[in-house]
Amino acid sequence: MSVSRERLPIPGPERPSANALDVRDQRPPFQPQQPLTPPEGAPNVVVVLVDDMGFGAPSAFGGPCRMPTAERLADGGLRYSRFHVTAICSPTRQALLTGRNHHSVGMGVTTEMASAAPGYCGIRPLSAATMGQILQGNGYSTAAFGKWHQTPARDVSAAGPFDRWPTGEGFDRFYGFLCAEMNHWYPVLFDGTKPVEPSRKPEDGYHLSEDLVDQAIDWVRDQHSLKPDNPFFVYLPFGATHAPYHVPKEYREKYRGRFDHGWDEQREITLRRQKELGVVPQDAELAPWAEGVPHWDELSDAEKRAAASLMELYAGFAEHTDDQVGRFVDALEEIGELDNTLFVYILGDNGASAEGGLGGTLNEHRFASGIPDSAEFINAHDDALGDATTHAHYPVGWALAMNTPYQWTKQVASHFGGTRDGMIVHWPRGIAENGGIRHQFHHVIDVLPTVLEAAGIPHPTEVNGIAQQPIEGTSMLYSFNDADAPDRHRVQYFEMVGNRGIYQDGWMAVTRHGTPWVMVQDGEERSFDDDVWELYDTTSDWTQARDIAAEHPEKLRELQQLFLIEAVKHNVLPLDDRMTERENPKEAGRLDLMGDRTSVTFHAGAKRLTEETAPNVKNRSHALTAEVDVPDGGAEGVLVAQGGRFGGWSFYFHRGRLSYAYNHFGLTVRTVRSPEPLPAGRHEVRMAFAYDGGGVGKGGSVTLSVDGEQVAEGRVDATIPYYFAFDETFDVGVDRASPVTDDYPVVDNRFTGRLHWLRVDLADDLYSDVDSEQERARFVAAHE
């Protein structure tokens, strides 16, 4: 019997009526209700997404990072040479899973930088169901493992709501994290909506990418054993190769010395390999080098060594990630499901990242707030690269090289360096050619309609009673077995933090508004009207190497008008070019969970609060007050902490003494401590921080009190202005993930006494210098 699949959920069959008193006399006898199944012949679906990888990085597309699994799948399937993404994390993921442009579904930028504007609010409309919801609603078993970067940041707490967590967006199982990046040695994970800790430690062989694939393999094997005839959907978005570059040392060592020739020569090597593979035409040129970025021969020996080391680390990270994909592919093959799996391997959610700055960094958050690392500093930590004490990111020069042969990088939606990534499709039962290359123009919004067409599932018109907005992508299925098929995706706009472009039938008009490694603006706003537009004919200039705007002003004006039409249609306006500033909810003008509250009391054990769900103590005076029982022999451990080794603060006991530590981007840790241990018994302990005011990131004075009496005071000279860390949290009674201070260990740092309650009080000064002296005095007096 045919099933109507346009409206989800699909209603069950009409129940038959009883026509007998005794069930034995029922005619015809009742039959068991059959479970909902996908259409006959629907394949399994696997979508693997690698983070922060450029077109010119993976070996499958000519790059220096060995990725044998990508090569294997490409050799047994298809490489897509003109596949595009949105230039940054969350928007690509939202577009991938909904089949709509990112502004159309509220994700104009990442969740941590969302604002109140409809195209940038970070909230997926219910009228845009996800791939998980559609496949689940059609009988697929569904699971997601890895980076989920679409949940509104203020919803990531034990209070929910959970409707836009993965298990609320169509996935039966989720195991992973919900933020921009993650520490791969000490991750902060969720199983469904429950916080969980890794079962092993790094010294026992733990690594997040390996854990994610272990979980995925176990889930697929269970599905195959218990429901062998039912297709499954696995979404596997890795946290790799986004910073921090955390990888087993042997993988970094594989590349030792392999990048000493530098990024200029690497671009030439990669372009030659790309031409040999056929993923760019023989007449493709290297796009122009980005202004302001030094060439390799302009670097000092120390700068070359630091840059090469960071690239070695990145390449090892990429290969390690691909090896985990290989384990998953092997598992599919072992259970006999690989040939009937539509496997989509997307090698980057944006172009290679330039967010490590011109020289690279051992702490990307430090650089994002305007504090670079010297080459000498990086080289002094060479042996530690990739371990838990580093949060590394390579220099801009390598990002440009990893985007070979294109211009610019992640964030720059105007140029292919930010938006064009390698994509591989492997499906032996649906694709006849092995090792084919497809040059049709496509975009990440095309993956969802491709999956639906391959599965024989229509675009739903209604989901959970909500009428659905049109799917804006174009199925790629037409190209699977027709290499010469004409393009069907003919128009596509691009926009990210003011960088914008418009593509139509090979023509592309673009304008770059900002520089991605300038993370904090200098206070001088740049008008969008002052941006200079460029024009390219990509039918003859594959790499955007030759700007022909002066020769074709009429065509440029036509495309500029088309951009405005598309921008209005898809909620792109008004444009917003703020980056790091928007990471602070107060700066962005969005709601965080705390709202306008200035006092919050937590119970012992409150944990996993992101910066949008925790009290915002940045750039303002604040106080921490707790009631504790100190055990005989003295107390140890954490009362409350936010952030970790690479930036944050902690209120804790050390050898019985009340302590407060402020970690300024991993560079300095300022500690204030009571002179004597607290005696056993119940006490009220307090830390008052009086912010200097006059701007963001300023210092302040710290006062510690016990039972109303001051016991210690000190100063913090500078504070973190915008964001402590994406991969750390605010936790009560413990410091999870990496430690703020070396006064206590990475794990086993729980408070050893009893914590009855902990209160956070916030002042109203919020980095304004208006009445700041009076405000600080009032606040300190109230909390002494």
N, C-alpha and C positions, 0 to 999 in steps of 0.2 A: 504494500500500500504506500502510495506517495505521501510525503510529508511536506507541508508548507513551511519554509524556513525563512520567510521574509520578516516574521515577527518573533522576537525572542523574549522570554523563553517559549519554546515550542510546547503547546498544550498537549497533555496526554490524550490517548484515545477515549472516546465516549465509553462510559462504563455500562456494561449490559445490565438489564433488569432481571430480577429474580422472577422465575415463572413456576416455582415449585416450593412446597413446604419443606421437603427433604432434599438436601443437596444432592443426594444420589439420583433424584428424579429431574434435576435441572437439565433442560434440553435447549440448545446444545450445552454441553458442560462448560463451565467457566474455564477460560484459558489464562495462563499467567501473563501479566502485562510485560511486554518486551521492553528492555531498556532502550533509550534513545541512542542511536548510533549515527556516525557521519555517513554521507553518501557512499554508495558502493565504489570501491577503488580509491577512496581518499587516502593520500599518503600520510605517513608521519611527517611532522614539521619540526625542524630544528633551526633556530636562529642564534648564531653566535656573533657577539659584538665585542670587538677589541676597543679599548679606550685610548684616545690621544695617539693615534698612529697615522702618519702621513702616507700619501700614495707611493712615495719613493723609499719607504722603509722595508717592507717585507720582500723576501727573495722571490716570492711568487709574482711580484711586479717589478723585479729588477733591482731591489734594494739590498743592502748589506746585512740585514738581519735574517739569519737562517730560519725559515719557517717551513720545515718539510711537510707538515700536515696540510698547510695551505697549498703547497705545490702539489701534493698528492690529490687533493680534492679538485684543484684546478685542472690537473692532467686527466682526471676522470670526469670532468664537467666543463664549466664555462668560466672564463674570466670576463668581467665587465669593465671596460676601460674608461667609460664616461659615466660613472656612478657618483652621485652627489649627496652630501649631507648638509647640515645647517650651520656648521662652523663652531658649535659648542655643545656641551654634554646633554643637559636635560632636553633642549629643544629637539635634538635628533632622536632621542628615545621616545618622546611623546609623539613625534611625527611617524616614527617607525611603527609604533603599536596602534596608532589610530588611523593611519592612511590619510591624514589631513596635514596641511601646513602648520608649522609650529605656532604661529600667531593665531591661527584659526581655532586652536585648542588651548589658548591662554599661556603658551610657553614661549614667549618671545626671547626669554633669557633663562638662566638657571633658576631653580627653586629658591636658592639662597639670595638671589638678587631680584626676586619678584617685587612688583609694585601694585598699585591699585588699578592701573589701566587694564582694560579687558584683554588686550593681546599679550599682557605681561604679568597677569595675576598669579600664574603658576597653578591654576586650578582647572583640570580637565572638565569641560562641560559634559553633562550626562548625555547630551545629544551626539557624542562622539565615542561610541563604544570601542573598546580595545580589541586587539587581536585575540587576547586571552578570553575575553567575554564572548566574542563571536564563536570561536572554536569550541569553547566550553559549552556554550548554548546549543551547539550542534553535535554534542556527544563526545568530543575529544577529552581525553585526560590531559591536564595542563599543569605545568610546573615552571617556576623561574628560579634560577640560582645565580646570585651575584649582585651586581650594582643596580639598584632600583633608585633612580634619581628623578622621580616624578611626583612623589607624595608632597603636598604642601608642607613646608618646613614646620609650620606651627602645629601640624597634626602628628608629628613624630614624638609621641609620648604615650605613657600608659593610659592617658585620658582619651586618646584617639581624637576624632572619629577615625574609624578604620576602613571606611568605604573606598578611599583612594590609596590604601596600602595594596600590595600585590594580591593578597587573598580577597580583597574587595573589588579587584579589577580583572577577575576572570581566571585566577590561578589557584588550582586546588592546593598546591604546595609552594611555599617560598622559603628560601634559605639564603640570606645575604645581608646587605646593608642598604640604607636608604639615603645616603648622602653623596657628596661629590667625589670623594676619594676615601681610601681606607689604608690603615697600617696593615701590611700583609703578614706581619709577624704577630701582632697583638690586636686583632680586629675586634670591632664592636658589632656583634651580629644579632640578627633576629631569625627565629624559626617560626614562620607565620607572623604573629604579632608578639611573640614571647621573646624577651631578651635571653640570649644564650651565650655561653663562653665556649671557646674551642676546647676540644677534649684533650688536646696535647699542647705542649709548649714548643717554641722554636728549637730548643736544644734537643727535643725528641723528634725533630724532623717536620714540625708543622709549617705549612705555608698556606695562605688563604686560597690561592688559585688551585692548589692541589685539593684542598678541602672542598671547594665548590664542585669540582669535577667528581670527587668521590661521592658526594651527595647526589649529583645528577645520575651517575652510573647506577647507584643503588636504587634510585627511584625508577629508572627505565627498566632495570631488571625485574623489579617488583611488578611493574605494569605488564611486562611481557609474560611473566609467569602466571599472573592472575587474570589478565584480560588480553590474551594473545591476539585476538582478532580486532581489538579496538585500537585505532591510531592514537598517538600521543603528540603533544606539542611541548617542546622544551625550549625555553628562552634562557640563554646562557651569556649574559653580559658581564664580562670580566671587569674587575677594578684595574687590572693591568691593561695597557702600559702607562696609565696615568701616574704622575708622581703621588706618593714617594716611590722611587725605584728600589724595591725590596726584592731581592732574588738570592738564591743560594750561591755561595761564593764561586763554586765551580763553573757556573754559567758565565759569570763576569770574566773569569780567567780564560775562558775559551776565546775571548776577543782581545786579550791583552796585546797591545801593540798594533792591532789591526786598523786603527784609525789615526795613526801618527801622520799619515799623509795629509790629513785635514779635510775640511768641508768643501773647499773649492774643487779639489781633485775628485772627491767622492761624488760630487754632482756629475762630473764628466763620466766617471766609471758607471754610475747608475744609468745615465741616459743611454750609453752604449748597450747595456744589458736590456734596457726597456725596448730598444729598437730590435734587438735580437729576438726578444720574446714576442714582439708585435703588438705590445700594449700602447705604443705611441707610433706614429708614422715615421718613415725614414727621414723625412725632412723636418721633423720636430726640432725646435731650438730650445736651449735653456732660456727660461724667462729671466728678465732682469733681476739682478741682486738687489735686495732691499736696502734702501738708503739708511745710512748711519750704522750699518753692521760691518765690522772689520772683516777683511779677507784674512785667510790663514797666515799668509806671510807677514801680516802686520802685527801679529801677536808676539809677545815675549815667549821665551822658552817655558817659563812657569805657566803662562796662560795656555800654551799648547798642551802641556802635560795635563793640566786640570781639565781642559775641554775634552781631550782624548779619553781620559779616565771616565768622565761622565757618559760619554758616548758608548764606551765599552760596557758600562753598567746597563745602559738602556737596551743595547742589543742583546745582552744576556737575558734581560727581563722579557724581551719580545720572544726570544727562542724558548724560554721556559714556559711562557704562556701557550705558545703553539704546541709544545709537547703535551700540555694538559689536554688541549683539544684533541690531540692524537690519541690519547688514552680513551677519550669519549668515543671517538670514531671507531677505535678497535672494539669497544664494548658493543656498539651497534652492529658491527660486523659479526661479532661472536654470537649474538642472538639472532642473526639472519635478517636484520632490519635495515641495514645500510642502503641496499638497493632501492628499497621502497620508502626512503626518507628524502623529502625535499629539504636539503641542507643548504642554508644561506649563511655564508661566512663573510661578515662585513669587517674589513680591516681598517677600522677607525670610525669614531663617531664625529670626528672633525679632523682637520689637518693636524700635522705635528704641532706641538705646543711650544710657543716662545715665552711662556710664563716664567722661565728660569732666568730671564734677563740676558744681557750681552755676555756675561761671564759664567753663567750657571750658578747654582746655589746648593747648599746643603740643607736649606730650609726654605721651601717656596713661600711659606706664609711670611717669613721675614722679608723676603724680597718683595712680596706683594704690598708690604707696607713701606717700601722705599729704602730698605737696608740691604745692600748687596754684599756678597762674600768676595773676598780677594782670592786670587789664584793660589797664593801662598797658604791661605787658610784651608782651601779645598785640598791642596796637595798634602798638607799636614795630616789630613784625615783619610788619606788614600786607602789604607788598609781596612778602614771601617766602612767604605762605600758599600751600600746595599744591606747593611745590618740595621738593627733596630735603633741605633744611635744616630742615624742619618735619615734625612727626608729630602733626598736629592732630586734635582731637575737639571737637565743639560742646557747649554747655552743656545741662544737664538740661531747662531750659525749652523748648528746641527739640525735645528727645526727646519730651517730653509733647505738644507740638504736632504732631509727626510721627506720633503715635499717635492723633490725633483720629479719632473722638470718645471714645476709651476712656481708662481710668485706667492710670497707671503705665507701666512700660517693660520693656525687656530684663531678664532675670533674674527678673522678678516673674511667676511662672507662675500666680499666683492670679487675676490680672486680665487682661482682654483686651488691654491695652496691651502686655503682654509676649508674648501668645500668638496674637493674631489678626492675620493678614496677608492682603494681597490675593493672589489666585491666578487665573490665566487659563488656559483650555484652548482650544486652536485645533486643529481637525481637520475640514476641510471635507468629507471623505469619510465622516465618522462623526457629524457634528453638523449638523443641518438648519438651526438658527436662527443668524442672525448678530446679534451684539450682545446676546445674552440674558444675564440675570442669574439666578444660582441661589442660593437662600437656605438650602439644606439645610446642616445642621451636618456639617462634615468636619474631618479631622485629617491631618497629614502622613503617618501610617501608611497612609492610604487610597490613596496614589499608586501603590504597587507592585501591589496587587490590581486597580486600575483598568487599569494597563498590561497585566497578564497577561490580563484578560478581553478587552480590546480586541484583543490579539494571538491570542486563542484558545488560550492556554497555561495548563495547570492549575497549581495550587500544587504544587510538588514534595513528595513524601513522603520522599525520600531524595536527598542530594547527596553525591557522593564517598564513598558508603558510610555517611554519617551520617544517622540519622533526623532529620527536621526538626520543630522546634517549630511550633505553629500560627501562621499569619499572623494578626495581630490587627487589621489594618485591614479596612475595608469598601469595596468597589469603588464608585466614583462613577458608573460607566457608566449606572446606572439613571436618573440625573438628566440625562444629556446631552440627551435629546430629550423630557423630561417635566419642565417647570418646576414643576409642582405635585405631583410625587411626594413622598410622605411620607418623612421622615428615616429612614435605616437605621442611621446611626451614632448610637446613643441614649445611650451611657454613655462618658465619657472622664475619666480622672483627669489631674491636672497636678501636677508637683512640680519645684522647682528651688531649691537651696540653702535649703531649709526653707520657701519660699513654696509653698503648695499649694492645690489646688482640686479639686472634683468636679462634673461635669456629668451630669445625667440628665433627658432629655426636657424641656429648657427651664429646669429649675431648676439653680441653681449655688450651691454653698456654697464659700467661699474664706477663706483666712487669709494675710495677708502677714506674713512673719516678719522680714524685714530690709529695709534701704534700699539700693538698688543702687549709689548713689554713695558709700556708706561702705565703701570697699574693704578697709580694714584695721580690724579690730575693736579696741575700746578696752580689751580685756582682761576686760570684764564680760560673761559669757556670759548669753544670754537663753534661758530655758526655753521649749521648745515648748508646754508646758502653759499658759504665760501668753499665748499668741497668741489674739487676738480673732477669732472667726469672723463672717463676714458672709453674708447670704443674698440671692440675687437671683432674680427670676422673669423670665428673659430673653424670654419670650413677650410680655410687656407692657413690659419695661424692657430694650430692646435693648443699652444701653451700660453696664449695671451702675451706673446713676446713683443708685438708691434702695435702700438696705439695708433689708430687711424681716425681719431676724432676730428682732427683738423681737415682731413680729406672728405669726410662725410657728415657735415654738421646737421643736415636734414634727418639722416638716419639716427643720429644721436638724440635729437629732439623728439623724434617719434618714440624711441625706446624710453626716454625719460618720462614721457607722458604715459607710456604703458606701465612703467613702474608705479606711478601714482595711482593708476587704476587698480593694479593688483594690490597695492598697499592698502587702499581703502577697502577693497573686497575682503581682505584677510586680517584686518585689525592690526596692521603694522603701525599705524599712526596713533598718537604722536611718538616720534622717535625719542629714544632715551640712550644717551651715550655714557652714562655713569657705569663704572665697573666696581672696583673695590669698595667705593663709598656705599654702594647699595647692599653690601653684605651686612651692614648694620641696619636692622629693621627701622630704627628711628630715622636714619638717613633716607631709606628707600620710601618711607611713607606707607609701609604695609603693617598689618597687624601681627604681633607675636602673641603667644599664648598668655603672657602676663598682662597684656593690655596696659591700662593706666595704673595698675596696682603698684603700690610702693612698699608693701609689706607682704611677705609670703612665708608661711610656716610649713616646714616639711617634717614628715616622720622619718625615722631611721630607715635606711634602705631605699629611699627614692633614688632612682638611677636612670641613666640613659637619656638625659635631657639635652637636646640640642640647644644651640644658642637662641633659637626662636621659641623654645619652650621653657628656657631657664630665665631667671631674673637677669636683666641686662645691666651688669655692673660696670660696663665700659664707659669711660669718660664722665664719671659722676662719682660723688661721694656715696658711700654705702657702709653697712655694718652687718656683721654676722654674729648671731647670738645663739648659744646652745646651752641646754641643761644636760649635764652628764653625771654619771656615777663613775668615779675613778676607783678601780679595784685596788686591793692590797698589793703593794709592790710597784704601783704606778701604772699609768696608762701609756699606750702606744697606738699609733695609727691615725687614720684620716677621719676628720669630722665632715668635711665637705671639700671638694676640689672641682676645678673646671679647667679643661685643657690638659696639657701633658708636657712631655719632654721638650717640645718645640715651641712652647708658649702656654702660659696659664698661671693659676694660683692655687694655693692649698692652705687650709686651716686644719691643724693636726697636732698630735702629741709626738714628741721625740724624746725618748729616755725620760718620760714623765713630765717634760716641760712643754707648756703651751707654746705653739709655734705658728707662724704665718710665713709663707714663702711666695714671692712673686717672680715668675720665670719670664724674662723679657726675650722672647723669640729664641730661646736656647743660648743666648749670648751671655746673659748674667742672671743669677738667681739671688735676689735680695731676701734675706731671712731676718725676721724679728722674733725673739724668743724670750720667754720668761726666765729669770735667773735661777729659779729653783723649781724642782718638780712639785706638782700639786699633790697634796696629801690625799689619802683615800677618803671617799665620801662623795656626797652630792655637791656640785658646784655649778654656777652659771658663768660661762666663759664668753668673752666677746672680743671681736676685732672691729675697730672703726677705721675706715679709710677716708681721709679728708682729701678730696681731689683738688689739685691746684687751680684748675679752670684755665680759661683763656685759649681753648682749642682742643683738638683731639690728641690722644697719645701723650698727654702731659703726666707729670708725676703726682705724688701725694704723700701725706704723712700717715703712718700706721700706729695705732694705739691698741695694745692688748690689755684686757681687764679680766680679773677673776673676782667674782662675788662683789662687783661694784667698785673694786679697787684697781687702779692702774698698776700693771706689773712690768710693762715694757713699752718702748716706743722706738720708732725708726722711720726711715724714708725709703720710698721707691722713686727713683729718679725719672723713669719713663714707663709708660704703660702701653698695652696693645690697643690700637684705636678701633679696629674694624671687626676682626674675627680672630678668635683664639686658634681654632683648628676645625676643619671639616670632619676629621676622623677621631675626634675626642668628644667627651661629653661632660655634663655637670652631674656629679654623683654625690650622694649623701652617705656617709659612713664608710666610704672606700674611694680610692682613686683608680678607676679602671683604665684599660689600655696602657699607655706609657705614663710613667710617674712625673709629676711636676718637679720633684726634687729628689736628690740622691739620699735624702734622710730616711727614705723607706724604700722597700723593694718594689719591683714591677707588679708582682702579685703578692698576696698575703699581707696587704697593708690595711686591712680592716681595723676599725677602732676596737680596741680590746676591752674597753669598758662598756657601759650602757649609755646609749644616746637616746634621751627621751624625746627631744624635739630640737629642730634647728630653724631659726628665723633669719630671713634676709630682709633688711630694710634698705630702701633706696631713697636718695635725696633727689631734689628736683633741679639741681644745678646743670646737669647734662652738658658739660663742656662750654657753657656760656660764661663769658667773663662779666656779665651783668650781675651785680650784687654778689659776686662769687665769694668775697671775703665774709660777708654777712651770712651767706648760705652755709659756708663751711663751719663757721663758728656756731651757728644754730644747730647744725647737724651733729657736730662733735659733742657739743654740750648735752644734746638729747641722748647720746649713746655712750656717755661715760658713767 
